[in-house]
Amino acid sequence: MSWTRKHLLTLEELSLDEIEQIHLTAGAFKKILGRSVKKVPALRGKTIVNLFLEPSTRTRMAFDMAAKRLSADVISVDAASSSTTKGETLRDTAQNIEALNADMIVIRHAASGSPLYLSRILDIPVINAGDGAHEHPTQGLLDTFTMKERLGSLKGRKIVILGDILFSRVARSNIHALTKMGADVTLVGPATLVPHWFTDLGVKVSYDLRSALADAEVVMLLRIQHERQTSSHFPSLGEYTSMFGLNKTRASWLNPSAIIMHPGPINRGVEIDSELADGERSVILEQVTNGIAVRMAALYLCAGGQPEHVLGGDTQD
Ligand code: CP
C-alpha cells in the first residue's frame, strides 16, 4: 500500500485502492481523535491555507480542525476578507499564498476546475474542498467512510441519492466513489434535476420515488442548490417537497435498518422532515464528525505521508 498523489482534486481520478487507503488512514486518525490527547505531530512545521471563496460551515471547520490535530499551522481566508474583492485574480491570490511559503492550499471555489487550475500553476499540494457543481472529494470520502462504518462492505448495497443531482458536486463525488466500491446506486428526483445521461456514470436513474426507495439501505438527501441554478427547474419548493421530500411515510418504504444521510446544510421541511433529520436512523452528524478524520487523512497523505505510518502509529510522539 503506497500513496503517490500530491493533489486531491476529484474522486473520478482516484482508484479503488486509493479510496481505500484514505479510508484506512482516516480510520486510524479517528481512533486518535477518541483519545484524551487528540493531537499528533505529523504535520508539525507545515502551514496550510484554507482558501474558501464560497461559503462553508462544515468543510471549512473540519479542515481547520484536521490541520490543527496534525499540528500544522493553519490560516483561513474567505472571500470577504481577501483581496479578490479588490479585483485580484485567483491566480495572483494563489501565487501570493505560495510566495508566503504555505505548504498546502485547500480551496473552495464556485468555478468548476479551479483546484485543477491551481494544481497546474503551483508547486505545493492542492486539495479540492468543493468546486462549483463539479466535485467535493472529501465529502464523498467521508460519506462512503460513514456508510462503511454502518454497513460494512458497500458491494451490492442499494444506495439512493435523492434531490438536486444536476447541480450537486456531492452527488458526483459520491457516484464516482460508490460505483468503484461496487454499490448499486439509484438517483431520484425531478427529471429536470436528474437527467437520464447520469446513467453513463454507471448508476440507475428513476423518477418513481416509491420503487427507488423500496428496500434501499441508504438514502442520501441533497438540498436544492439555488445558488447554482440560473432558471427554475420545478414550479415551487412546496411542489418539490410534496413530490420528493422525505417524510415518515416515504421513509417507511426503506429497508428497516436503512440509514438517512445528508451532506448539509439541510433545509428542514423541504428535502427532509425535521423528525427524520433528528431521528435515530439519521447519521447526519456522524458524517460531520467523520469529516475531521477523513480530512486529516487527505492532508497527511497529500503532504507526503504513507498510510502504514499511521496504521503503525509512527505519527505519535
Ligand atoms: N457539506 C458541505 O460542504 O457543507 P458546507 O458547505 O457547510 O461546507
Residues whose N, C-alpha, C, O or C-beta is under 5 A from the ligand:
A	BS01	CP	P55 S56 T57 R58 T59 R60 P263 G264 P265
